[in-house]
Amino acid sequence: MLPGLLKRFIYLIVFIFLAINTFGQDPTFSQFYANPLYLSPSFAGATEEYRLGINYRNQWPAIPGVFHTYSISFDKAMPNFSSGIGVLATYDVAGSGDLSTTNIGLLYSYDFNITRDWHVRPGVHFKFYYLGLNIYKLVFNSQITGTGTTPPVTPPPFDKVADVDFATSALVYNDAIWAGFTLDHLFTPKQSFYGDEAQLPVKFNFYGGVRIVGTTRLRTKMIEALSVAMNFQTQSRYYQTDIGLYYYKSPLIFGLWYRGIPFMTSQAGDAIIGLIGIKTDKLHIGYSYDFTISNLISSTGGAHEISIVYEFTSFEITGGRKRIRAIPCPEF
């Protein structure tokens, strides 16, 4: 039976989810565990000591315009303080007008026991939000028809918007199970180039999973594992669910998961995602492809995603130094 504090944590997640009523969409990574700081600030410092991550996503390459997302992160474990810190920068650009969003922020997490086996890890993320637009790349109707008609949309008085933002999260886990939530854009940063009251809506993530099979060598190194994982997110009236399997057989990892919510729409779903990667003690490299299965199946060209994670230490771990408690979720 789950401990009382864990039950209250789950009830809190459900309550927050039901209470959200917001409006927009953020970029999404298919390899959400390969970019853990983007998924949740609770993962800041959840590594041996240092971790550097680079992620790139090219979505819908067959559609005119660009839909690219870049991310770079760096975090550090502070096991003697049961904490972790990190920095995360993301850049997303979309459309022929180079509508771009840049976020740069600092993250902090703290890990504590609620029982001998269960841990809770809350986290916070303070960030700078920057919205940009290249108005000179926009195409107006007078440029298409050649009639000299006045553009239907007045160019904005400025092409940059800056604001601050905040996210918070909590993660609960033991050696085989993990579950958590993230509330992002709690400061609802402004996103209007005209100074209107347009704000970025709050985003809610609920993620989790279970490691079904795990085999270790010498009680420390995982050499084979099979895990089931999911990630549900909603923002405004939009929602999305990713659920699938990860299989790791050192040094290779394979993943297959489904994006969509069955029976909720007339479509079969959004995408089937395949992953192949290599994982060593320090370096993780993954490639995934989103195969579109919605009504846009013949139009998008799917999506390509690449992740590179490098973990390293500056010391030899000894019995006198506190070790980080490993979270059992996959790395991709």
C-alpha positions as CSV (number, residue, x, y, z in Angstrom):
1,M,0.0,0.0,0.0
2,L,1.2,3.5,-0.8
3,P,2.2,5.7,2.1
4,G,-0.2,8.4,3.1
5,L,2.1,11.3,1.9
6,L,2.3,9.7,-1.5
7,K,-1.5,9.4,-1.8
8,R,-1.8,13.1,-0.9
9,F,0.8,13.9,-3.6
10,I,-1.2,12.0,-6.2
11,Y,-4.5,13.7,-5.2
12,L,-2.7,17.1,-5.5
13,I,-1.7,16.2,-9.1
14,V,-5.3,15.4,-10.0
15,F,-6.6,18.5,-8.4
16,I,-4.2,20.8,-10.2
17,F,-5.0,19.1,-13.5
18,L,-8.7,19.6,-13.0
19,A,-8.3,23.2,-11.9
20,I,-6.3,24.4,-15.0
21,N,-8.3,26.4,-17.6
22,T,-5.8,28.1,-20.0
23,F,-5.3,29.0,-23.6
24,G,-1.5,28.1,-26.9
25,Q,1.2,25.5,-27.3
26,D,4.9,25.0,-26.5
27,P,7.3,23.0,-28.6
28,T,7.5,19.3,-27.7
29,F,10.3,16.9,-27.7
30,S,9.6,13.3,-28.5
31,Q,12.6,12.2,-26.5
32,F,11.3,13.9,-23.4
33,Y,13.6,12.0,-21.0
34,A,16.6,13.0,-23.1
35,N,15.9,16.6,-22.2
36,P,14.9,16.1,-18.6
37,L,15.3,19.8,-17.5
38,Y,12.9,20.9,-20.2
39,L,10.4,18.3,-19.0
40,S,10.7,19.1,-15.3
41,P,13.0,21.2,-13.0
42,S,12.8,18.3,-10.6
43,F,15.4,16.5,-12.7
44,A,18.0,19.2,-12.1
45,G,21.1,17.6,-10.7
46,A,19.6,14.0,-11.0
47,T,22.9,12.7,-12.3
48,E,26.2,11.4,-10.9
49,E,27.8,14.9,-10.8
50,Y,27.8,16.9,-14.1
51,R,25.6,16.5,-17.1
52,L,25.6,18.4,-20.5
53,G,22.6,17.9,-22.9
54,I,22.1,19.1,-26.5
55,N,18.8,18.5,-28.3
56,Y,17.6,19.3,-31.8
57,R,14.1,18.8,-33.4
58,N,13.1,19.4,-37.0
59,Q,9.4,19.1,-37.2
60,W,7.3,18.8,-40.4
61,P,10.2,19.4,-42.9
62,A,7.9,18.9,-45.9
63,I,5.8,22.0,-44.9
64,P,7.1,25.4,-46.2
65,G,8.8,27.4,-43.5
66,V,10.9,26.1,-40.7
67,F,9.9,24.4,-37.5
68,H,13.1,23.9,-35.6
69,T,13.7,23.6,-31.8
70,Y,17.1,23.7,-30.2
71,S,18.0,23.1,-26.5
72,I,21.1,23.1,-24.4
73,S,21.3,22.3,-20.7
74,F,23.9,21.8,-18.0
75,D,23.2,20.6,-14.5
76,K,25.2,19.5,-11.4
77,A,24.4,17.2,-8.5
78,M,25.0,18.5,-5.0
79,P,24.4,15.2,-3.0
80,N,25.8,16.6,0.2
81,F,22.9,19.1,0.2
82,S,20.4,16.6,-1.3
83,S,20.0,19.2,-4.2
84,G,20.7,19.9,-7.8
85,I,21.1,23.0,-9.9
86,G,21.0,23.6,-13.6
87,V,20.8,26.0,-16.5
88,L,18.6,25.5,-19.6
89,A,18.3,27.5,-22.8
90,T,15.8,26.7,-25.6
91,Y,15.3,28.3,-28.9
92,D,12.3,27.6,-31.1
93,V,11.7,29.1,-34.6
94,A,8.6,28.6,-36.7
95,G,7.1,29.7,-40.0
96,S,8.3,31.9,-42.8
97,G,8.4,34.9,-40.6
98,D,11.0,33.4,-38.2
99,L,8.7,33.7,-35.2
100,S,11.0,32.7,-32.5
101,T,10.9,32.0,-28.8
102,T,14.0,32.0,-26.5
103,N,14.0,30.9,-22.9
104,I,17.1,31.0,-20.6
105,G,16.7,30.1,-17.0
106,L,18.1,28.6,-13.8
107,L,16.7,25.5,-12.1
108,Y,16.9,24.0,-8.6
109,S,15.7,20.8,-7.1
110,Y,15.7,19.2,-3.6
111,D,15.4,15.5,-2.8
112,F,14.1,14.1,0.4
113,N,12.7,10.8,1.7
114,I,9.1,10.2,2.7
115,T,9.8,6.5,3.5
116,R,12.8,4.3,3.3
117,D,12.1,3.5,-0.3
118,W,10.2,6.5,-1.6
119,H,11.6,9.9,-2.5
120,V,10.0,13.2,-3.4
121,R,11.9,15.8,-5.5
122,P,10.3,19.2,-5.9
123,G,11.9,21.7,-8.3
124,V,11.6,25.3,-9.5
125,H,12.7,27.1,-12.7
126,F,13.1,30.9,-13.1
127,K,13.6,32.0,-16.7
128,F,13.9,34.9,-19.1
129,Y,11.4,34.8,-21.9
130,Y,12.0,36.4,-25.3
131,L,9.8,36.5,-28.3
132,G,11.1,37.6,-31.7
133,L,9.8,38.1,-35.3
134,N,11.5,39.0,-38.6
135,I,8.8,41.3,-40.1
136,Y,10.8,41.6,-43.3
137,K,10.2,37.9,-44.1
138,L,6.4,38.3,-43.8
139,V,4.5,38.2,-47.1
140,F,1.5,40.5,-47.5
141,N,-1.3,40.2,-50.1
142,S,0.1,43.1,-52.2
143,Q,3.2,41.1,-52.7
144,I,1.2,38.2,-54.0
145,T,-1.4,39.9,-56.2
146,G,0.8,42.8,-57.5
147,T,-2.2,45.2,-57.2
148,G,-0.6,47.3,-54.5
149,T,-3.4,46.6,-52.0
150,T,-2.8,47.8,-48.5
151,P,-1.7,44.9,-46.3
152,P,-4.6,43.5,-44.2
153,V,-2.4,43.4,-41.1
154,T,-0.5,46.5,-39.8
155,P,3.1,45.6,-39.1
156,P,3.7,45.6,-35.4
157,P,5.3,48.6,-33.8
158,F,8.2,46.4,-32.5
159,D,9.5,43.0,-33.3
160,K,10.7,41.8,-29.9
161,V,8.9,41.0,-26.6
162,A,10.7,40.2,-23.3
163,D,9.3,39.0,-20.0
164,V,10.1,36.7,-17.1
165,D,8.5,33.3,-16.4
166,F,8.4,30.6,-13.7
167,A,7.8,26.8,-13.5
168,T,7.5,24.4,-10.6
169,S,7.3,20.7,-10.3
170,A,7.4,17.6,-8.1
171,L,8.6,14.1,-8.7
172,V,8.0,11.0,-6.6
173,Y,10.0,7.8,-7.1
174,N,11.5,4.6,-5.8
175,D,13.9,2.1,-7.4
176,A,11.4,1.0,-10.1
177,I,8.5,3.5,-10.3
178,W,8.4,7.3,-10.9
179,A,5.6,9.9,-11.4
180,G,5.6,13.6,-11.4
181,F,4.0,16.8,-12.7
182,T,5.2,20.2,-13.9
183,L,3.3,23.5,-14.0
184,D,5.0,25.9,-16.5
185,H,4.4,29.5,-17.5
186,L,2.9,30.4,-14.1
187,F,3.8,34.0,-14.7
188,T,1.9,33.9,-18.1
189,P,4.4,36.0,-20.0
190,K,3.1,38.4,-22.6
191,Q,3.3,37.4,-26.2
192,S,1.8,40.3,-28.2
193,F,3.8,42.5,-30.6
194,Y,1.2,45.2,-30.3
195,G,1.1,45.5,-26.5
196,D,-2.3,43.7,-26.2
197,E,-3.2,41.6,-23.2
198,A,-2.2,38.3,-24.9
199,Q,-0.4,36.0,-22.6
200,L,1.2,32.6,-22.8
201,P,-1.0,30.1,-21.1
202,V,0.0,27.7,-18.3
203,K,1.1,24.3,-19.4
204,F,0.6,21.2,-17.3
205,N,2.6,17.9,-17.6
206,F,2.0,14.6,-15.9
207,Y,4.6,12.0,-16.6
208,G,5.6,8.7,-15.1
209,G,6.4,5.0,-15.7
210,V,7.7,1.8,-14.4
211,R,10.8,-0.3,-15.0
212,I,9.4,-3.8,-15.6
213,V,12.7,-5.7,-16.0
214,G,16.1,-4.7,-14.8
215,T,19.4,-6.6,-14.8
216,T,22.5,-5.2,-13.2
217,R,26.1,-6.4,-13.1
218,L,28.1,-6.1,-9.8
219,R,25.0,-4.4,-8.3
220,T,25.8,-1.1,-9.9
221,K,25.8,-1.1,-13.7
222,M,22.5,-1.6,-15.5
223,I,23.0,-3.8,-18.5
224,E,19.4,-4.6,-19.5
225,A,16.1,-3.0,-18.8
226,L,12.5,-2.8,-20.1
227,S,10.4,0.2,-19.2
228,V,7.0,1.6,-19.8
229,A,6.7,5.4,-19.8
230,M,4.1,8.1,-20.5
231,N,3.9,11.9,-20.7
232,F,0.6,13.7,-20.8
233,Q,0.5,17.5,-21.3
234,T,-2.2,20.1,-21.8
235,Q,-2.1,23.8,-22.6
236,S,-5.3,25.7,-23.2
237,R,-7.7,23.4,-25.0
238,Y,-4.9,21.4,-26.5
239,Y,-3.7,18.1,-25.0
240,Q,-1.3,15.3,-25.9
241,T,-0.3,11.9,-24.6
242,D,2.9,9.9,-25.4
243,I,3.0,6.3,-24.2
244,G,5.4,3.6,-25.1
245,L,8.2,1.1,-24.4
246,Y,11.9,1.4,-23.9
247,Y,14.2,-1.6,-24.2
248,Y,17.9,-1.3,-23.2
249,K,20.5,-3.9,-23.8
250,S,23.9,-2.5,-23.2
251,P,25.0,-0.4,-25.1
252,L,21.9,-0.1,-27.4
253,I,18.5,1.3,-26.6
254,F,15.3,1.0,-28.6
255,G,12.0,2.8,-28.1
256,L,8.6,2.7,-29.7
257,W,5.7,4.8,-28.5
258,Y,2.4,6.3,-29.6
259,R,1.3,9.9,-29.6
260,G,-2.4,10.7,-29.4
261,I,-5.5,10.0,-27.3
262,P,-7.5,7.0,-28.7
263,F,-11.3,7.4,-29.1
264,M,-11.1,11.1,-28.2
265,T,-10.9,12.3,-31.8
266,S,-11.9,10.9,-35.2
267,Q,-8.2,10.4,-36.1
268,A,-6.1,7.4,-35.3
269,G,-3.7,9.6,-33.4
270,D,-0.9,12.0,-34.1
271,A,2.3,9.9,-34.6
272,I,4.1,6.6,-34.1
273,I,7.6,7.3,-32.8
274,G,10.6,5.1,-33.2
275,L,13.9,5.5,-31.4
276,I,17.4,4.0,-31.6
277,G,20.3,5.1,-29.4
278,I,23.5,4.2,-27.8
279,K,24.2,4.5,-24.1
280,T,27.6,4.2,-22.5
281,D,28.6,5.2,-18.9
282,K,29.2,8.8,-20.0
283,L,27.7,9.4,-23.4
284,H,24.1,8.9,-24.6
285,I,23.2,9.5,-28.3
286,G,19.7,9.1,-29.6
287,Y,17.8,9.5,-32.9
288,S,14.0,9.4,-33.2
289,Y,11.5,9.8,-36.0
290,D,7.9,10.7,-35.7
291,F,5.8,9.0,-38.4
292,T,2.6,11.0,-38.8
293,I,-0.6,8.9,-38.7
294,S,-3.1,11.8,-38.5
295,N,-4.9,13.4,-41.5
296,L,-1.6,15.1,-42.3
297,I,0.1,11.8,-43.0
298,S,1.0,12.8,-46.6
299,S,1.9,16.4,-45.9
300,T,4.3,16.8,-43.0
301,G,7.3,14.6,-43.6
302,G,7.2,13.6,-40.0
303,A,9.8,14.9,-37.5
304,H,13.4,14.2,-36.8
305,E,15.0,14.5,-33.4
306,I,18.6,14.1,-32.2
307,S,19.8,14.1,-28.5
308,I,23.3,14.0,-27.1
309,V,23.9,13.8,-23.3
310,Y,27.3,13.7,-21.7
311,E,27.7,12.9,-18.0
312,F,31.0,13.2,-16.2
313,T,32.5,13.5,-12.8
314,S,35.5,15.4,-11.4
315,F,36.2,13.1,-8.5
316,E,36.4,9.4,-7.5
317,I,33.3,8.5,-5.5
318,T,34.3,7.1,-2.1
319,G,32.4,5.8,0.9
320,G,32.7,9.1,2.6
321,R,30.8,11.0,-0.1
322,K,27.0,10.8,-0.4
323,R,25.8,9.2,-3.7
324,I,22.9,10.6,-5.7
325,R,19.8,8.4,-5.6
326,A,19.1,7.1,-9.1
327,I,15.7,7.8,-10.7
328,P,14.7,4.7,-12.7
329,C,13.3,6.6,-15.8
330,P,14.9,6.1,-19.3
331,E,17.4,8.6,-20.7
332,F,15.6,9.1,-24.0
